Amino acid sequence: MTYEPNAPIDLTETVIRFDVDGAQIEMPARAILRLLPNPRLVIECVEGLSEEYMQLDFTQSHITASLFDTKTEFIIGQGGFTFGKASKVEVTLSPKYEPVSIYRTGKRISSLEFGILNFPNFLQGQDKKVVVGEQWRIIGSVLLRTDGWEIEIAAVTAASDIEKRLKEEGGYAITHTGAVRRVDGSDFTAQDVEPLLSALRLFLSFARGTYCGLALVVGKDCDGESVWEQWGTHRVTEWSDPPPSWFDKMSGDSLAEAFPGFWRLWQGFKQNDRTRLAFEWYLESNSQRALHSSIVLSQAALERLTFVHVGKKLTKKQLGRKNGETEGEWIARALNKIGVGCKIPPSCAALEKLRSDNGFAHGPHTLVKIRNDLIHQDMSYDILSVDVYQQARKLGLWYTELMLLKLAKFNGMYGNRMTQQWRGQVEPVPWAQVGPGSS
């Protein structure tokens, strides 16, 4: 499965059905995954003009139609009728919400395949040697196992070339493929696997440090026939210089180690769950080019995660003093609990100077003061330097990553954004036991 970066991908020829005054009007259609200006599902319909098509109103903004047995609300992009010798009706539709589930048969799924949009090339998992032309290539591959599921992820054979083009041109591409099976070989339903796919999408985005997406999802029965598909994708961030994250691209095995705990964490999520929102805010913050916005978002994620780790702030009665626990103390308590500590790292010299000059207690206290200074009108300090804001952003994101990894019970090696200088430079997470006699 190799596709050109930024080129549209044809999914299938199909039929779309419109309901008009209780009657169904069918129109031939072509389903396409367009990658530019951003990935989205498009349904293109072009057909010779007939009386029944004249009943369709393509001047409105939305229309409801069915693909197979799936009724969906579509946004009308371009639509209208052409009259003359080549009379025809043309319309371009995009679903209001993606992806769209397509149930082709009523059979159960034996195996499922998918593509991954904009995930970085990695190695040191269960890498594979493949032949491309007359040359051997090593492609990154990893096997994730959890709760009886087995997910194999592998780079496409042209991954290095695709990544090079994406760095030059930007945009989107299928960089990896994946396959899902039950370890015991049993079959399953779309409803069984949908939560796993949703969790995988967020997990891979967390590893990348910004949004990537699953696309071209096809579930097949034991005869290899397509049973269920997902058309379209969720949000994907355009390729650019990848932001730092905990996942080191030379440590593919950390994906296999981190996913089981992440999946168990996901299973406990509820709608608007504190932890799930913290993941989203982390991704938004890490993707932001605007320093101020990034600092505010990472601080919001940090406070949500602090609540998850240690509960509410301590009251003045609990502390036995005049005032209750401040945000800085509260976050520091959570960081100390998971073994991270609150001292500002040496790589943040400008931030440490701000802390020292103003008598702030530690890193969390300093971040809270900077965040408050940004969002309140009565600013306490002069305009701070770009170095201070960059280092505050970096520190806040590091704290957030570690709190999320701790919740996912990850005990492996990670890329420490505060100290990492090259790909492959990793270290144990702070709470992991290392050395002789560790388990």
C-alpha positions as CSV (number, residue, x, y, z in Angstrom):
1,M,0.0,0.0,0.0
2,T,2.0,3.0,-1.3
3,Y,0.4,6.3,-2.4
4,E,1.9,9.5,-3.6
5,P,2.1,12.3,-1.0
6,N,-0.7,14.9,-1.3
7,A,-2.3,13.0,-4.2
8,P,-6.1,12.1,-3.9
9,I,-6.8,8.4,-3.2
10,D,-9.7,6.8,-5.0
11,L,-11.7,4.6,-2.6
12,T,-14.5,3.1,-4.8
13,E,-17.2,3.6,-7.3
14,T,-20.5,3.6,-5.5
15,V,-24.1,4.8,-5.5
16,I,-25.5,7.6,-3.3
17,R,-29.2,7.7,-2.5
18,F,-31.2,10.9,-1.8
19,D,-34.6,10.9,-0.1
20,V,-37.0,13.2,-1.8
21,D,-40.7,13.3,-0.8
22,G,-40.5,9.7,0.5
23,A,-38.9,8.4,-2.7
24,Q,-35.3,7.4,-3.2
25,I,-33.2,8.9,-6.0
26,E,-30.0,7.1,-6.8
27,M,-27.0,8.7,-8.4
28,P,-23.6,7.1,-9.4
29,A,-20.8,8.4,-7.3
30,R,-17.1,8.2,-6.7
31,A,-15.6,8.2,-3.1
32,I,-12.2,9.9,-2.9
33,L,-9.9,10.7,0.0
34,R,-8.5,14.1,-0.8
35,L,-5.3,15.0,1.0
36,L,-5.1,18.7,0.1
37,P,-5.7,21.2,1.4
38,N,-6.4,18.8,4.3
39,P,-7.5,15.2,4.4
40,R,-11.2,14.7,3.9
41,L,-13.7,12.4,2.3
42,V,-15.3,13.7,-0.9
43,I,-18.2,12.1,-2.8
44,E,-18.2,13.2,-6.5
45,C,-21.3,12.8,-8.6
46,V,-21.5,13.5,-12.3
47,E,-24.3,12.1,-14.3
48,G,-26.4,12.9,-17.4
49,L,-29.3,15.1,-16.6
50,S,-32.7,13.4,-16.1
51,E,-36.1,14.5,-14.7
52,E,-35.5,12.8,-11.4
53,Y,-32.3,14.7,-10.8
54,M,-34.0,18.0,-11.3
55,Q,-35.9,17.3,-8.0
56,L,-32.6,17.6,-6.1
57,D,-31.9,20.9,-4.5
58,F,-28.2,21.5,-4.6
59,T,-28.5,25.2,-3.8
60,Q,-28.8,24.6,0.0
61,S,-25.7,24.1,2.3
62,H,-26.5,20.6,3.5
63,I,-28.3,17.5,2.2
64,T,-29.0,14.1,3.7
65,A,-28.1,11.0,1.7
66,S,-27.2,7.3,2.2
67,L,-24.1,5.3,1.2
68,F,-25.0,1.7,1.3
69,D,-27.3,1.6,4.4
70,T,-25.5,4.5,6.2
71,K,-27.5,7.7,6.3
72,T,-25.2,10.8,6.6
73,E,-25.6,14.5,6.5
74,F,-23.4,16.0,3.8
75,I,-22.0,19.5,3.2
76,I,-22.6,20.6,-0.4
77,G,-19.4,21.9,-1.9
78,Q,-20.1,22.5,-5.6
79,G,-23.4,21.5,-7.1
80,G,-25.6,22.4,-10.0
81,F,-27.0,21.5,-13.3
82,T,-25.6,22.1,-16.8
83,F,-27.9,22.5,-19.7
84,G,-27.3,22.1,-23.5
85,K,-25.9,19.3,-25.6
86,A,-23.9,17.9,-22.6
87,S,-26.7,18.4,-20.0
88,K,-25.6,16.9,-16.7
89,V,-25.8,17.2,-12.9
90,E,-22.6,17.7,-11.0
91,V,-22.2,17.8,-7.2
92,T,-19.4,17.4,-4.7
93,L,-20.3,16.3,-1.2
94,S,-18.3,16.0,2.1
95,P,-19.7,14.4,5.2
96,K,-20.4,16.7,8.1
97,Y,-18.6,14.2,10.4
98,E,-15.7,11.8,9.5
99,P,-15.0,9.0,9.3
100,V,-18.1,7.4,7.9
101,S,-18.7,3.7,8.7
102,I,-19.7,1.6,5.7
103,Y,-21.3,-1.8,6.3
104,R,-21.0,-3.8,3.2
105,T,-22.2,-7.2,4.5
106,G,-23.5,-8.6,7.7
107,K,-20.5,-10.9,8.2
108,R,-18.0,-10.8,11.0
109,I,-14.4,-9.5,10.6
110,S,-11.4,-11.8,10.6
111,S,-8.7,-9.2,10.0
112,L,-8.6,-5.4,9.5
113,E,-6.2,-3.3,7.6
114,F,-5.6,0.5,7.7
115,G,-3.2,3.2,6.7
116,I,-1.6,5.9,8.9
117,L,-1.3,9.5,7.9
118,N,1.8,11.5,8.8
119,F,3.4,9.2,11.4
120,P,7.2,9.6,11.5
121,N,9.6,6.9,10.4
122,F,11.0,4.9,13.3
123,L,13.3,1.9,13.8
124,Q,14.3,-0.5,16.6
125,G,11.0,-2.2,17.1
126,Q,10.6,-5.5,15.2
127,D,12.1,-4.1,12.0
128,K,11.7,-5.9,8.7
129,K,14.1,-6.4,5.8
130,V,12.3,-6.0,2.4
131,V,13.4,-6.0,-1.2
132,V,12.7,-2.8,-3.3
133,G,13.9,-3.3,-6.8
134,E,17.3,-4.9,-6.5
135,Q,18.1,-3.4,-3.1
136,W,17.4,-4.5,0.5
137,R,15.7,-2.0,2.8
138,I,15.1,-2.0,6.5
139,I,11.6,-0.7,7.4
140,G,10.4,0.2,10.8
141,S,7.8,-2.2,12.3
142,V,6.3,-2.8,15.7
143,L,3.8,-5.3,17.2
144,L,1.4,-4.0,19.8
145,R,-0.4,-6.6,21.9
146,T,-3.2,-5.9,24.5
147,D,-6.3,-7.7,25.8
148,G,-6.2,-10.4,23.1
149,W,-5.6,-7.9,20.3
150,E,-2.6,-7.8,18.0
151,I,-1.8,-4.7,16.0
152,E,1.1,-4.7,13.6
153,I,2.3,-1.4,12.3
154,A,5.0,-1.1,9.5
155,A,6.4,1.7,7.4
156,V,5.5,1.7,3.7
157,T,8.5,0.6,1.6
158,A,9.0,4.1,0.3
159,A,8.8,5.7,3.8
160,S,12.2,7.4,3.6
161,D,11.4,8.9,0.2
162,I,7.9,10.0,1.3
163,E,9.2,11.6,4.5
164,K,11.8,13.5,2.4
165,R,9.1,14.8,0.1
166,L,6.9,15.8,3.0
167,K,9.8,17.8,4.6
168,E,10.3,19.6,1.3
169,E,6.6,20.1,0.3
170,G,4.6,19.7,3.5
171,G,1.2,18.2,3.4
172,Y,0.0,14.6,4.0
173,A,0.8,11.0,3.1
174,I,0.2,7.4,4.0
175,T,3.5,6.8,5.8
176,H,2.6,3.4,7.5
177,T,0.2,0.6,7.3
178,G,-1.4,-1.5,10.0
179,A,-3.2,-4.8,10.6
180,V,-5.5,-5.8,13.5
181,R,-6.3,-9.4,14.5
182,R,-7.4,-11.3,17.5
183,V,-4.5,-13.3,19.0
184,D,-6.6,-16.4,19.2
185,G,-7.7,-16.1,15.6
186,S,-11.4,-15.5,16.4
187,D,-13.5,-13.1,14.4
188,F,-15.0,-9.8,15.7
189,T,-17.5,-7.0,14.8
190,A,-16.9,-3.4,13.8
191,Q,-18.3,-2.4,17.2
192,D,-15.7,-4.5,18.9
193,V,-12.8,-2.9,17.1
194,E,-13.9,0.8,16.8
195,P,-12.8,1.7,20.4
196,L,-9.4,0.1,19.7
197,L,-8.9,2.2,16.5
198,S,-9.9,5.4,18.4
199,A,-7.5,4.6,21.1
200,L,-4.7,3.8,18.6
201,R,-5.3,7.1,16.8
202,L,-4.8,9.1,20.0
203,F,-1.9,7.0,21.1
204,L,0.0,7.5,17.8
205,S,-0.8,11.2,18.0
206,F,0.6,11.3,21.5
207,A,3.8,9.5,20.3
208,R,4.1,11.9,17.3
209,G,3.4,14.9,19.6
210,T,0.7,16.2,17.2
211,Y,-2.2,14.7,15.3
212,C,-1.9,11.8,12.9
213,G,-4.8,9.9,11.5
214,L,-6.0,6.5,10.5
215,A,-7.4,6.1,7.0
216,L,-8.4,3.4,4.4
217,V,-9.8,1.2,7.2
218,V,-11.1,-2.1,5.7
219,G,-12.3,-5.1,7.8
220,K,-12.3,-8.4,5.9
221,D,-14.0,-11.8,6.5
222,C,-12.3,-15.2,6.4
223,D,-12.7,-15.2,2.6
224,G,-11.0,-11.8,2.2
225,E,-14.2,-10.0,1.3
226,S,-14.7,-6.5,2.6
227,V,-17.2,-6.5,5.4
228,W,-16.8,-3.0,7.0
229,E,-14.9,0.1,6.1
230,Q,-14.3,3.6,7.4
231,W,-14.2,6.3,4.8
232,G,-12.4,9.6,5.6
233,T,-10.3,10.3,8.7
234,H,-10.1,12.3,11.9
235,R,-8.0,15.5,12.3
236,V,-4.4,15.3,11.0
237,T,-1.7,17.9,11.5
238,E,0.2,18.9,8.3
239,W,3.8,17.7,8.1
240,S,6.4,20.2,9.2
241,D,9.4,20.0,11.4
242,P,8.1,17.4,13.9
243,P,7.7,18.8,17.4
244,P,9.6,17.1,20.2
245,S,7.8,14.4,22.1
246,W,8.5,11.6,24.5
247,F,8.8,9.0,21.6
248,D,12.3,8.7,20.2
249,K,12.3,7.6,16.6
250,M,15.2,5.2,17.2
251,S,13.2,3.4,20.0
252,G,10.3,1.8,18.2
253,D,10.0,-0.8,20.9
254,S,8.7,1.9,23.3
255,L,5.5,1.9,21.4
256,A,4.9,-1.7,22.2
257,E,5.7,-1.1,25.8
258,A,3.5,2.0,26.2
259,F,0.4,0.9,24.3
260,P,-1.1,-1.7,26.8
261,G,-1.2,0.8,29.6
262,F,-2.5,3.5,27.4
263,W,-5.3,1.1,26.2
264,R,-6.3,0.3,29.8
265,L,-6.3,4.1,30.5
266,W,-8.5,4.7,27.4
267,Q,-11.0,2.1,28.6
268,G,-11.6,4.1,31.7
269,F,-12.3,7.3,29.7
270,K,-15.7,8.9,29.7
271,Q,-17.0,11.7,27.6
272,N,-15.1,14.9,28.5
273,D,-12.9,12.8,30.8
274,R,-10.2,14.9,32.5
275,T,-7.4,12.7,31.3
276,R,-8.7,12.5,27.7
277,L,-9.0,16.3,27.5
278,A,-5.5,16.6,28.9
279,F,-4.2,14.5,26.0
280,E,-6.0,16.8,23.5
281,W,-4.7,20.0,25.2
282,Y,-1.2,18.5,25.2
283,L,-1.4,17.9,21.5
284,E,-2.7,21.4,20.9
285,S,0.0,23.0,23.0
286,N,2.8,20.9,21.4
287,S,1.5,21.9,17.9
288,Q,1.1,25.6,18.6
289,R,3.5,28.0,17.0
290,A,2.3,30.8,19.3
291,L,4.3,30.6,22.5
292,H,1.7,32.3,24.7
293,S,-1.2,30.0,23.6
294,S,1.0,27.0,24.1
295,I,1.9,27.9,27.7
296,V,-1.8,28.5,28.6
297,L,-2.9,25.2,27.1
298,S,-0.1,23.1,28.7
299,Q,-0.9,24.7,32.1
300,A,-4.6,23.8,31.7
301,A,-3.6,20.2,30.9
302,L,-1.1,20.1,33.8
303,E,-3.8,21.2,36.3
304,R,-6.3,18.6,35.1
305,L,-3.6,15.9,35.4
306,T,-2.6,17.1,38.8
307,F,-6.2,16.6,40.0
308,V,-6.1,13.0,38.6
309,H,-2.8,12.2,40.4
310,V,-3.4,13.8,43.8
311,G,-7.0,15.0,43.9
312,K,-8.2,18.5,45.0
313,K,-6.0,21.1,46.5
314,L,-5.3,20.9,50.2
315,T,-7.4,23.3,52.3
316,K,-6.0,25.7,54.9
317,K,-7.4,23.4,57.6
318,Q,-5.5,20.4,56.2
319,L,-2.3,22.5,56.0
320,G,-2.8,24.1,59.4
321,R,-2.0,27.5,58.1
322,K,-3.8,30.7,57.1
323,N,-4.2,30.0,53.3
324,G,-4.8,26.8,51.3
325,E,-2.6,25.2,48.7
326,T,-1.7,27.3,45.7
327,E,-1.6,26.0,42.1
328,G,2.2,25.9,42.2
329,E,2.3,23.8,45.4
330,W,-0.5,21.6,44.1
331,I,1.3,20.8,40.9
332,A,4.6,20.3,42.7
333,R,2.9,17.8,45.0
334,A,1.8,15.7,42.0
335,L,5.3,15.9,40.4
336,N,7.0,14.9,43.6
337,K,4.6,12.0,44.0
338,I,5.5,10.5,40.6
339,G,9.2,11.1,41.2
340,V,9.8,13.9,38.7
341,G,10.8,16.7,41.1
342,C,10.3,20.4,40.7
343,K,13.8,21.9,40.2
344,I,14.1,23.8,36.9
345,P,16.6,21.8,34.6
346,P,19.9,23.4,33.7
347,S,18.7,23.7,30.0
348,C,16.3,26.5,31.2
349,A,18.8,29.1,32.4
350,A,16.6,32.1,31.6
351,L,13.6,30.5,33.4
352,E,15.8,29.7,36.4
353,K,17.0,33.3,36.5
354,L,13.3,34.5,36.5
355,R,12.6,32.1,39.4
356,S,15.6,33.2,41.4
357,D,15.1,37.0,40.8
358,N,11.5,36.8,42.0
359,G,11.8,34.3,44.8
360,F,9.6,31.6,43.2
361,A,9.7,28.3,45.0
362,H,10.3,26.0,42.0
363,G,9.4,25.2,38.4
364,P,5.6,24.7,38.9
365,H,5.4,28.0,40.9
366,T,7.3,29.8,38.1
367,L,5.0,28.4,35.4
368,V,1.8,29.4,37.2
369,K,3.2,32.9,37.7
370,I,4.0,33.2,33.9
371,R,0.5,31.8,33.0
372,N,-1.3,34.2,35.3
373,D,0.8,37.1,34.0
374,L,-0.3,36.2,30.4
375,I,-4.0,35.9,31.1
376,H,-4.6,38.8,33.6
377,Q,-4.7,42.4,32.5
378,D,-2.8,43.7,35.5
379,M,0.6,42.2,34.4
380,S,3.0,41.9,37.3
381,Y,6.2,41.8,35.2
382,D,7.6,43.7,32.3
383,I,7.4,41.9,28.9
384,L,9.4,38.7,29.4
385,S,12.1,37.5,26.9
386,V,11.4,35.0,24.2
387,D,13.9,32.7,25.9
388,V,11.8,32.7,29.1
389,Y,8.6,31.9,27.2
390,Q,10.2,29.2,25.1
391,Q,11.7,27.5,28.2
392,A,8.3,27.8,30.1
393,R,6.6,26.1,27.2
394,K,9.2,23.4,27.1
395,L,9.1,22.8,30.8
396,G,5.2,22.7,30.9
397,L,5.1,20.2,28.1
398,W,7.7,18.0,29.7
399,Y,5.8,17.9,33.0
400,T,2.6,17.1,31.1
401,E,4.2,14.3,29.1
402,L,5.5,12.6,32.2
403,M,2.2,12.9,34.0
404,L,0.5,11.2,31.0
405,L,3.1,8.5,30.8
406,K,2.8,7.8,34.5
407,L,-1.0,7.4,34.1
408,A,-0.4,4.9,31.3
409,K,2.0,3.0,33.6
410,F,4.9,3.3,31.1
411,N,8.2,2.3,32.7
412,G,10.5,2.3,29.7
413,M,12.9,4.6,28.0
414,Y,11.8,8.0,26.6
415,G,13.2,11.0,24.9
416,N,13.7,13.7,27.5
417,R,13.0,17.0,25.7
418,M,14.9,18.9,28.4
419,T,18.2,17.1,27.7
420,Q,17.9,15.2,24.4
421,Q,20.4,16.4,21.8
422,W,20.2,13.6,19.2
423,R,18.0,10.9,17.9
424,G,18.5,7.7,20.0
425,Q,19.4,9.6,23.2
426,V,16.9,8.1,25.7
427,E,16.7,7.6,29.4
428,P,14.4,5.8,31.8
429,V,11.3,7.6,33.0
430,P,12.0,9.1,36.4
431,W,9.9,6.6,38.4
432,A,11.3,3.5,36.7
433,Q,13.5,1.4,38.9
434,V,16.9,0.8,37.2
435,G,20.1,-0.9,38.1
436,P,20.9,-4.2,39.7
437,G,18.0,-6.1,41.3
438,S,15.4,-3.9,39.6
439,S,12.3,-5.5,38.1
